[in-house]
Amino acid sequence: MSAYFESLNRRVSTPSVASAPAVAPEPAVVRPAPTRVAVRRLAPGAVPSAYATLRERLMVAAQGKSLKSVVFAGCDGAEGCTQVTREFAESLASAGLNVLLVDADIRTAGLTSSIAARGADLAELVRAKDVPPATPWGRGRLTVVPSPKALADKETFLRSPELAFWLDTQRSAYDYTFLDAPPILRHADGILAGLVCDGVVLVARAGVTRGDALARAREQIERAGGKVLGVVLSQVRNPVPVFLRRYLASE
């Protein structure tokens, strides 16, 4: 089984919950509808060391071959795959690269709904054989392609030669193309997308994703003819208290 990549240490912010009063007021108070909180994105120019290490490991996994298009997918859900994919794309763009980020989760569109991308969606771009415009991000450029708004047959689209051709044309326009796909063990989308890309990176969550789930996800990808490039372990917690870490640092 593939070795884990450098653990990605992420802080998870827990929304505060107001406590209910002991006695309900009369008449009942109408509470306003909750407001949607925008996703916290990496600032342009930010390049966390964990993502720099991830890029190096991907180069090693490529074994000297040109690695241009990569699918990121979890195993069974709730691994934080969308966050990892987005932040990795943002960090590479900040470092000066031209990155294309595709929302390939046709069922939920979780990536592009969280960052409010606009413009032609994936199906429209594939149909028009068009290259989306790039947006400055840090020292490089980042382009986000929304998930298709409506598709009658998702699996046919993902295995279509038109999509494969469109992805292939992006190799000359972008340094990297990343696809955010749904969990492998729930839907075949990530496996199908992996067949028209250079490989799949599985995203696991520390303390949540089971080893047998990773093994089954890898087996399904490879059985279909795809390639697993490695595993990213997200939301890892450092068990050493902050005030003790400086004593453990190497001289």
Phi and psi restraints in degrees (value plus and minus 20) as a CYANA .aco file:
   2 SER   PHI     -79.1   -39.1
   2 SER   PSI     123.9   163.9
   3 ALA   PHI     -91.9   -51.9
   3 ALA   PSI     129.7   169.7
   4 TYR   PHI     -89.6   -49.6
   4 TYR   PSI     122.9   162.9
   5 PHE   PHI     -95.1   -55.1
   5 PHE   PSI     154.4   194.4
   6 GLU   PHI     -72.2   -32.2
   6 GLU   PSI     108.4   148.4
   7 SER   PHI     -82.1   -42.1
   7 SER   PSI     118.0   158.0
   8 LEU   PHI    -119.5   -79.5
   8 LEU   PSI      87.4   127.4
   9 ASN   PHI    -104.0   -64.0
   9 ASN   PSI      93.0   133.0
  10 ARG   PHI    -141.7  -101.7
  10 ARG   PSI     117.9   157.9
  11 ARG   PHI    -110.4   -70.4
  11 ARG   PSI     111.1   151.1
  12 VAL   PHI    -126.3   -86.3
  12 VAL   PSI      98.2   138.2
  13 SER   PHI    -108.8   -68.8
  13 SER   PSI     110.3   150.3
  14 THR   PHI    -119.4   -79.4
  14 THR   PSI     102.7   142.7
  15 PRO   PHI     -82.4   -42.4
  15 PRO   PSI     120.2   160.2
  16 SER   PHI     -96.0   -56.0
  16 SER   PSI     124.6   164.6
  17 VAL   PHI    -140.0  -100.0
  17 VAL   PSI     102.9   142.9
  18 ALA   PHI     -91.9   -51.9
  18 ALA   PSI     115.6   155.6
  19 SER   PHI     -95.6   -55.6
  19 SER   PSI     123.4   163.4
  20 ALA   PHI     -97.2   -57.2
  20 ALA   PSI     126.9   166.9
  21 PRO   PHI     -87.0   -47.0
  21 PRO   PSI     133.3   173.3
  22 ALA   PHI     -85.9   -45.9
  22 ALA   PSI     -56.9   -16.9
  23 VAL   PHI    -139.7   -99.7
  23 VAL   PSI     107.6   147.6
  24 ALA   PHI     -88.9   -48.9
  24 ALA   PSI     110.0   150.0
  25 PRO   PHI     -91.3   -51.3
  25 PRO   PSI     136.3   176.3
  26 GLU   PHI    -146.3  -106.3
  26 GLU   PSI     107.4   147.4
  27 PRO   PHI     -92.4   -52.4
  27 PRO   PSI     147.4   187.4
  28 ALA   PHI     -83.8   -43.8
  28 ALA   PSI     119.4   159.4
  29 VAL   PHI    -104.7   -64.7
  29 VAL   PSI     109.8   149.8
  30 VAL   PHI    -102.1   -62.1
  30 VAL   PSI      97.6   137.6
  31 ARG   PHI    -104.2   -64.2
  31 ARG   PSI     119.5   159.5
  32 PRO   PHI     -88.3   -48.3
  32 PRO   PSI     134.0   174.0
  33 ALA   PHI     -84.4   -44.4
  33 ALA   PSI     119.4   159.4
  34 PRO   PHI     -83.3   -43.3
  34 PRO   PSI     119.9   159.9
  35 THR   PHI    -108.0   -68.0
  35 THR   PSI     125.4   165.4
  36 ARG   PHI     -97.4   -57.4
  36 ARG   PSI     107.3   147.3
  37 VAL   PHI    -112.2   -72.2
  37 VAL   PSI     106.7   146.7
  38 ALA   PHI     -86.7   -46.7
  38 ALA   PSI     127.1   167.1
  39 VAL   PHI     -87.2   -47.2
  39 VAL   PSI     123.8   163.8
  40 ARG   PHI    -103.4   -63.4
  40 ARG   PSI      92.1   132.1
  41 ARG   PHI    -119.5   -79.5
  41 ARG   PSI     137.6   177.6
  42 LEU   PHI     -87.1   -47.1
  42 LEU   PSI     119.6   159.6
  43 ALA   PHI     -90.7   -50.7
  43 ALA   PSI     122.9   162.9
  44 PRO   PHI     -75.3   -35.3
  44 PRO   PSI     106.1   146.1
  45 GLY   PHI      85.7   125.7
  45 GLY   PSI     -36.8     3.2
  46 ALA   PHI    -100.5   -60.5
  46 ALA   PSI     108.3   148.3
  47 VAL   PHI    -153.4  -113.4
  47 VAL   PSI      65.8   105.8
  48 PRO   PHI     -77.5   -37.5
  48 PRO   PSI     122.2   162.2
  49 SER   PHI     -80.9   -40.9
  49 SER   PSI     -51.7   -11.7
  50 ALA   PHI     -81.8   -41.8
  50 ALA   PSI     -57.3   -17.3
  51 TYR   PHI     -96.7   -56.7
  51 TYR   PSI     -51.0   -11.0
  52 ALA   PHI     -83.7   -43.7
  52 ALA   PSI     -60.5   -20.5
  53 THR   PHI     -86.0   -46.0
  53 THR   PSI     -59.1   -19.1
  54 LEU   PHI     -80.4   -40.4
  54 LEU   PSI     -61.0   -21.0
  55 ARG   PHI     -83.3   -43.3
  55 ARG   PSI     -61.8   -21.8
  56 GLU   PHI     -81.9   -41.9
  56 GLU   PSI     -61.6   -21.6
  57 ARG   PHI     -87.1   -47.1
  57 ARG   PSI     -54.3   -14.3
  58 LEU   PHI     -85.2   -45.2
  58 LEU   PSI     -57.4   -17.4
  59 MET   PHI     -83.7   -43.7
  59 MET   PSI     -58.2   -18.2
  60 VAL   PHI     -86.8   -46.8
  60 VAL   PSI     -62.1   -22.1
  61 ALA   PHI     -85.1   -45.1
  61 ALA   PSI     -46.6    -6.6
  62 ALA   PHI     -91.5   -51.5
  62 ALA   PSI     -37.2     2.8
  63 GLN   PHI      34.9    74.9
  63 GLN   PSI      26.3    66.3
  64 GLY   PHI      64.1   104.1
  64 GLY   PSI     -27.9    12.1
  65 LYS   PHI    -106.0   -66.0
  65 LYS   PSI     140.5   180.5
  66 SER   PHI     -93.2   -53.2
  66 SER   PSI      95.2   135.2
  67 LEU   PHI    -126.2   -86.2
  67 LEU   PSI      83.8   123.8
  68 LYS   PHI    -137.0   -97.0
  68 LYS   PSI     -53.3   -13.3
  69 SER   PHI    -146.2  -106.2
  69 SER   PSI     107.8   147.8
  70 VAL   PHI    -154.6  -114.6
  70 VAL   PSI     116.4   156.4
  71 VAL   PHI    -117.6   -77.6
  71 VAL   PSI     112.7   152.7
  72 PHE   PHI    -129.4   -89.4
  72 PHE   PSI     108.9   148.9
  73 ALA   PHI    -169.9  -129.9
  73 ALA   PSI     124.5   164.5
  74 GLY   PHI    -103.8   -63.8
  74 GLY   PSI    -195.2  -155.2
  75 CYS   PHI    -116.0   -76.0
  75 CYS   PSI     -78.3   -38.3
  76 ASP   PHI    -148.8  -108.8
  76 ASP   PSI     -14.6    25.4
  77 GLY   PHI      86.6   126.6
  77 GLY   PSI     138.0   178.0
  78 ALA   PHI      47.0    87.0
  78 ALA   PSI       5.0    45.0
  79 GLU   PHI    -109.9   -69.9
  79 GLU   PSI     -30.4     9.6
  80 GLY   PHI      63.6   103.6
  80 GLY   PSI       7.4    47.4
  81 CYS   PHI     -82.4   -42.4
  81 CYS   PSI     -63.8   -23.8
  82 THR   PHI     -81.0   -41.0
  82 THR   PSI     -62.0   -22.0
  83 GLN   PHI     -84.6   -44.6
  83 GLN   PSI     -64.4   -24.4
  84 VAL   PHI     -81.1   -41.1
  84 VAL   PSI     -66.2   -26.2
  85 THR   PHI     -81.9   -41.9
  85 THR   PSI     -66.6   -26.6
  86 ARG   PHI     -84.5   -44.5
  86 ARG   PSI     -67.2   -27.2
  87 GLU   PHI     -87.2   -47.2
  87 GLU   PSI     -55.6   -15.6
  88 PHE   PHI     -84.3   -44.3
  88 PHE   PSI     -63.9   -23.9
  89 ALA   PHI     -82.9   -42.9
  89 ALA   PSI     -62.6   -22.6
  90 GLU   PHI     -85.2   -45.2
  90 GLU   PSI     -59.2   -19.2
  91 SER   PHI     -88.6   -48.6
  91 SER   PSI     -58.6   -18.6
  92 LEU   PHI     -89.1   -49.1
  92 LEU   PSI     -58.3   -18.3
  93 ALA   PHI     -84.9   -44.9
  93 ALA   PSI     -60.4   -20.4
  94 SER   PHI     -81.0   -41.0
  94 SER   PSI     -51.9   -11.9
  95 ALA   PHI     -97.6   -57.6
  95 ALA   PSI     -23.8    16.2
  96 GLY   PHI      92.5   132.5
  96 GLY   PSI     -11.0    29.0
  97 LEU   PHI    -117.5   -77.5
  97 LEU   PSI     142.9   182.9
  98 ASN   PHI    -122.9   -82.9
  98 ASN   PSI      88.5   128.5
  99 VAL   PHI    -139.2   -99.2
  99 VAL   PSI     116.1   156.1
 100 LEU   PHI    -129.1   -89.1
 100 LEU   PSI     103.6   143.6
 101 LEU   PHI    -133.9   -93.9
 101 LEU   PSI      96.6   136.6
 102 VAL   PHI    -130.9   -90.9
 102 VAL   PSI     107.9   147.9
 103 ASP   PHI    -102.9   -62.9
 103 ASP   PSI      77.4   117.4
 104 ALA   PHI    -116.5   -76.5
 104 ALA   PSI     -11.3    28.7
 105 ASP   PHI    -108.2   -68.2
 105 ASP   PSI      65.3   105.3
 106 ILE   PHI     -86.1   -46.1
 106 ILE   PSI     -40.7    -0.7
 107 ARG   PHI    -103.5   -63.5
 107 ARG   PSI     -53.1   -13.1
 108 THR   PHI    -141.1  -101.1
 108 THR   PSI     -45.5    -5.5
 109 ALA   PHI      34.1    74.1
 109 ALA   PSI      17.1    57.1
 110 GLY   PHI     -83.7   -43.7
 110 GLY   PSI     -52.8   -12.8
 111 LEU   PHI     -88.4   -48.4
 111 LEU   PSI     -77.1   -37.1
 112 THR   PHI     -95.5   -55.5
 112 THR   PSI     -43.8    -3.8
 113 SER   PHI     -90.8   -50.8
 113 SER   PSI     -46.9    -6.9
 114 SER   PHI    -101.7   -61.7
 114 SER   PSI     -44.5    -4.5
 115 ILE   PHI    -136.5   -96.5
 115 ILE   PSI     -11.7    28.3
 116 ALA   PHI      33.5    73.5
 116 ALA   PSI      30.8    70.8
 117 ALA   PHI     -92.2   -52.2
 117 ALA   PSI     125.1   165.1
 118 ARG   PHI    -142.9  -102.9
 118 ARG   PSI     150.2   190.2
 119 GLY   PHI      88.8   128.8
 119 GLY   PSI    -195.1  -155.1
 120 ALA   PHI     -81.4   -41.4
 120 ALA   PSI     119.2   159.2
 121 ASP   PHI    -105.8   -65.8
 121 ASP   PSI     159.4   199.4
 122 LEU   PHI     -79.1   -39.1
 122 LEU   PSI     -66.4   -26.4
 123 ALA   PHI     -83.1   -43.1
 123 ALA   PSI     -59.5   -19.5
 124 GLU   PHI     -86.7   -46.7
 124 GLU   PSI     -60.4   -20.4
 125 LEU   PHI     -87.5   -47.5
 125 LEU   PSI     -59.8   -19.8
 126 VAL   PHI     -84.2   -44.2
 126 VAL   PSI     -63.1   -23.1
 127 ARG   PHI     -83.5   -43.5
 127 ARG   PSI     -59.0   -19.0
 128 ALA   PHI    -108.1   -68.1
 128 ALA   PSI     -24.6    15.4
 129 LYS   PHI      32.9    72.9
 129 LYS   PSI      25.0    65.0
 130 ASP   PHI    -126.1   -86.1
 130 ASP   PSI     134.3   174.3
 131 VAL   PHI    -127.7   -87.7
 131 VAL   PSI     101.9   141.9
 132 PRO   PHI     -87.0   -47.0
 132 PRO   PSI     130.3   170.3
 133 PRO   PHI     -88.3   -48.3
 133 PRO   PSI     127.0   167.0
 134 ALA   PHI    -109.2   -69.2
 134 ALA   PSI     133.1   173.1
 135 THR   PHI    -139.4   -99.4
 135 THR   PSI     111.3   151.3
 136 PRO   PHI     -78.5   -38.5
 136 PRO   PSI     116.1   156.1
 137 TRP   PHI    -168.6  -128.6
 137 TRP   PSI      90.1   130.1
 138 GLY   PHI      43.1    83.1
 138 GLY   PSI    -150.0  -110.0
 139 ARG   PHI    -110.6   -70.6
 139 ARG   PSI     -21.7    18.3
 140 GLY   PHI    -145.5  -105.5
 140 GLY   PSI    -169.6  -129.6
 141 ARG   PHI    -156.7  -116.7
 141 ARG   PSI     123.2   163.2
 142 LEU   PHI    -152.9  -112.9
 142 LEU   PSI     109.0   149.0
 143 THR   PHI    -143.7  -103.7
 143 THR   PSI     109.8   149.8
 144 VAL   PHI    -131.6   -91.6
 144 VAL   PSI     106.1   146.1
 145 VAL   PHI    -125.6   -85.6
 145 VAL   PSI     100.1   140.1
 146 PRO   PHI     -87.6   -47.6
 146 PRO   PSI     135.3   175.3
 147 SER   PHI     -88.1   -48.1
 147 SER   PSI     128.8   168.8
 148 PRO   PHI     -77.2   -37.2
 148 PRO   PSI     119.2   159.2
 149 LYS   PHI     -91.9   -51.9
 149 LYS   PSI     -54.6   -14.6
 150 ALA   PHI    -175.0  -135.0
 150 ALA   PSI     107.7   147.7
 151 LEU   PHI    -156.5  -116.5
 151 LEU   PSI     109.4   149.4
 152 ALA   PHI     -90.2   -50.2
 152 ALA   PSI     -59.0   -19.0
 153 ASP   PHI    -153.2  -113.2
 153 ASP   PSI      76.0   116.0
 154 LYS   PHI     -84.9   -44.9
 154 LYS   PSI     -64.1   -24.1
 155 GLU   PHI     -86.1   -46.1
 155 GLU   PSI     -57.7   -17.7
 156 THR   PHI     -82.4   -42.4
 156 THR   PSI     -60.3   -20.3
 157 PHE   PHI     -84.2   -44.2
 157 PHE   PSI     -63.6   -23.6
 158 LEU   PHI     -89.5   -49.5
 158 LEU   PSI     -45.0    -5.0
 159 ARG   PHI    -122.5   -82.5
 159 ARG   PSI     -10.9    29.1
 160 SER   PHI     -94.1   -54.1
 160 SER   PSI     125.6   165.6
 161 PRO   PHI     -84.7   -44.7
 161 PRO   PSI     -45.4    -5.4
 162 GLU   PHI     -84.5   -44.5
 162 GLU   PSI     -63.2   -23.2
 163 LEU   PHI     -86.1   -46.1
 163 LEU   PSI     -63.0   -23.0
 164 ALA   PHI     -80.2   -40.2
 164 ALA   PSI     -61.5   -21.5
 165 PHE   PHI     -85.6   -45.6
 165 PHE   PSI     -63.2   -23.2
 166 TRP   PHI     -82.9   -42.9
 166 TRP   PSI     -64.3   -24.3
 167 LEU   PHI     -82.6   -42.6
 167 LEU   PSI     -57.4   -17.4
 168 ASP   PHI     -86.0   -46.0
 168 ASP   PSI     -55.7   -15.7
 169 THR   PHI     -89.0   -49.0
 169 THR   PSI     -43.0    -3.0
 170 GLN   PHI     -92.9   -52.9
 170 GLN   PSI     -35.1     4.9
 171 ARG   PHI     -80.6   -40.6
 171 ARG   PSI     -52.4   -12.4
 172 SER   PHI    -107.3   -67.3
 172 SER   PSI     -36.4     3.6
 173 ALA   PHI    -117.7   -77.7
 173 ALA   PSI     -45.2    -5.2
 174 TYR   PHI    -152.3  -112.3
 174 TYR   PSI     130.6   170.6
 175 ASP   PHI     -91.3   -51.3
 175 ASP   PSI     -60.0   -20.0
 176 TYR   PHI    -161.7  -121.7
 176 TYR   PSI     126.6   166.6
 177 THR   PHI    -143.8  -103.8
 177 THR   PSI     101.1   141.1
 178 PHE   PHI    -133.7   -93.7
 178 PHE   PSI     114.4   154.4
 179 LEU   PHI    -133.7   -93.7
 179 LEU   PSI     105.4   145.4
 180 ASP   PHI    -111.6   -71.6
 180 ASP   PSI      91.2   131.2
 181 ALA   PHI    -132.3   -92.3
 181 ALA   PSI     140.3   180.3
 182 PRO   PHI     -92.1   -52.1
 182 PRO   PSI     148.4   188.4
 183 PRO   PHI     -77.0   -37.0
 183 PRO   PSI     117.6   157.6
 184 ILE   PHI     -82.4   -42.4
 184 ILE   PSI     -60.8   -20.8
 185 LEU   PHI     -99.4   -59.4
 185 LEU   PSI     -25.9    14.1
 186 ARG   PHI    -124.9   -84.9
 186 ARG   PSI     -56.3   -16.3
 187 HIS   PHI    -159.8  -119.8
 187 HIS   PSI     134.3   174.3
 188 ALA   PHI    -105.5   -65.5
 188 ALA   PSI     -21.2    18.8
 189 ASP   PHI     -76.7   -36.7
 189 ASP   PSI     -67.3   -27.3
 190 GLY   PHI     -83.9   -43.9
 190 GLY   PSI     -56.3   -16.3
 191 ILE   PHI     -86.9   -46.9
 191 ILE   PSI     -64.7   -24.7
 192 LEU   PHI     -85.2   -45.2
 192 LEU   PSI     -61.8   -21.8
 193 ALA   PHI     -84.6   -44.6
 193 ALA   PSI     -55.5   -15.5
 194 GLY   PHI     -84.2   -44.2
 194 GLY   PSI     -44.9    -4.9
 195 LEU   PHI     -92.7   -52.7
 195 LEU   PSI     -41.9    -1.9
 196 VAL   PHI    -126.4   -86.4
 196 VAL   PSI     -10.6    29.4
 197 CYS   PHI    -141.2  -101.2
 197 CYS   PSI    -199.5  -159.5
 198 ASP   PHI     -98.9   -58.9
 198 ASP   PSI     -35.6     4.4
 199 GLY   PHI     143.8   183.8
 199 GLY   PSI     157.9   197.9
 200 VAL   PHI    -142.5  -102.5
 200 VAL   PSI     115.1   155.1
 201 VAL   PHI    -125.4   -85.4
 201 VAL   PSI     101.0   141.0
 202 LEU   PHI    -104.8   -64.8
 202 LEU   PSI     118.2   158.2
 203 VAL   PHI    -129.6   -89.6
 203 VAL   PSI     103.3   143.3
 204 ALA   PHI    -136.9   -96.9
 204 ALA   PSI     134.5   174.5
 205 ARG   PHI    -132.3   -92.3
 205 ARG   PSI     108.7   148.7
 206 ALA   PHI     -78.6   -38.6
 206 ALA   PSI     109.2   149.2
 207 GLY   PHI      59.3    99.3
 207 GLY   PSI     -20.9    19.1
 208 VAL   PHI    -142.8  -102.8
 208 VAL   PSI     -72.4   -32.4
 209 THR   PHI     -93.5   -53.5
 209 THR   PSI     106.3   146.3
 210 ARG   PHI    -104.2   -64.2
 210 ARG   PSI     130.9   170.9
 211 GLY   PHI     -81.6   -41.6
 211 GLY   PSI     -56.2   -16.2
 212 ASP   PHI     -89.4   -49.4
 212 ASP   PSI     -49.0    -9.0
 213 ALA   PHI     -87.9   -47.9
 213 ALA   PSI     -61.5   -21.5
 214 LEU   PHI     -82.3   -42.3
 214 LEU   PSI     -62.4   -22.4
 215 ALA   PHI     -83.4   -43.4
 215 ALA   PSI     -62.6   -22.6
 216 ARG   PHI     -87.9   -47.9
 216 ARG   PSI     -58.9   -18.9
 217 ALA   PHI     -84.2   -44.2
 217 ALA   PSI     -64.1   -24.1
 218 ARG   PHI     -83.2   -43.2
 218 ARG   PSI     -62.1   -22.1
 219 GLU   PHI     -81.9   -41.9
 219 GLU   PSI     -62.2   -22.2
 220 GLN   PHI     -85.3   -45.3
 220 GLN   PSI     -60.7   -20.7
 221 ILE   PHI     -83.7   -43.7
 221 ILE   PSI     -69.0   -29.0
 222 GLU   PHI     -90.0   -50.0
 222 GLU   PSI     -52.9   -12.9
 223 ARG   PHI     -84.2   -44.2
 223 ARG   PSI     -53.0   -13.0
 224 ALA   PHI     -99.7   -59.7
 224 ALA   PSI     -28.6    11.4
 225 GLY   PHI      82.9   122.9
 225 GLY   PSI     -13.8    26.2
 226 GLY   PHI    -107.9   -67.9
 226 GLY   PSI     157.3   197.3
 227 LYS   PHI    -146.0  -106.0
 227 LYS   PSI     109.6   149.6
 228 VAL   PHI    -112.1   -72.1
 228 VAL   PSI      98.4   138.4
 229 LEU   PHI    -102.8   -62.8
 229 LEU   PSI     -44.5    -4.5
 230 GLY   PHI     139.6   179.6
 230 GLY   PSI    -189.5  -149.5
 231 VAL   PHI    -150.5  -110.5
 231 VAL   PSI     115.9   155.9
 232 VAL   PHI    -126.5   -86.5
 232 VAL   PSI     107.5   147.5
 233 LEU   PHI    -119.2   -79.2
 233 LEU   PSI      94.4   134.4
 234 SER   PHI    -120.7   -80.7
 234 SER   PSI     141.7   181.7
 235 GLN   PHI      34.7    74.7
 235 GLN   PSI      27.6    67.6
 236 VAL   PHI    -103.1   -63.1
 236 VAL   PSI     116.0   156.0
 237 ARG   PHI    -124.3   -84.3
 237 ARG   PSI     115.3   155.3
 238 ASN   PHI    -102.9   -62.9
 238 ASN   PSI      96.6   136.6
 239 PRO   PHI     -92.2   -52.2
 239 PRO   PSI     -32.6     7.4
 240 VAL   PHI    -104.9   -64.9
 240 VAL   PSI     106.6   146.6
 241 PRO   PHI     -77.0   -37.0
 241 PRO   PSI     128.9   168.9
 242 VAL   PHI     -77.0   -37.0
 242 VAL   PSI     -61.8   -21.8
 243 PHE   PHI     -89.6   -49.6
 243 PHE   PSI     -32.8     7.2
 244 LEU   PHI    -119.0   -79.0
 244 LEU   PSI     -34.7     5.3
 245 ARG   PHI     -84.7   -44.7
 245 ARG   PSI     -52.9   -12.9
 246 ARG   PHI     -87.7   -47.7
 246 ARG   PSI     -45.5    -5.5
 247 TYR   PHI     -96.6   -56.6
 247 TYR   PSI     -41.7    -1.7
 248 LEU   PHI    -113.8   -73.8
 248 LEU   PSI     -29.4    10.6
 249 ALA   PHI     -86.8   -46.8
 249 ALA   PSI     123.9   163.9
 250 SER   PHI     -91.6   -51.6
 250 SER   PSI     130.1   170.1
